């Protein structure tokens, strides 16, 4: 059995030949071996999409935050999306131990 590799551009369509090869490959039986055994239902249940994990890690939470008028004015001057900028600034500041000590 020959192996074919393609570097596909997500923005371009598959050729008729590639589509035909995919259809033929879909009709071939799977052949599992000791290097690649068939997964059990329990093993398959352990899989989780990476995008779901990343989404959970990035999920933002709403909080109420009291800012000085000066800080709020500066933040809003950043334009649309200023709350996201504030979030990144806070994350950076909280990761900077020297700045944290100075601000406490």
KANOR-V321822 format. One record per backbone hydrogen bond with DSSP energy under -0.5 kcal/mol. NH is the residue of the N-H (numbers start at 1). CO is the residue of the C=O. Records with the same first field share a line. If there is no record, write none. Layout:
NH = CO + CO
//
This chain:
8 = 6
10 = 8
12 = 9
19 = 15
20 = 16
21 = 17
22 = 18
23 = 19
24 = 20
25 = 21
26 = 22
27 = 23 + 24
28 = 24 + 25
33 = 36
36 = 33
44 = 40
45 = 41
46 = 42 + 43
47 = 44
53 = 49
54 = 50
55 = 51
56 = 52
57 = 53
58 = 54
59 = 55
65 = 63
67 = 65
72 = 68
73 = 69
74 = 70
75 = 71
76 = 72
77 = 73
78 = 75
79 = 76
82 = 79
84 = 81
85 = 81
86 = 82
87 = 83
88 = 84
89 = 85
90 = 86
91 = 87
92 = 88
93 = 89
94 = 90
95 = 91
96 = 92 + 93
97 = 95
100 = 96
101 = 97
102 = 98
103 = 99
104 = 100
//
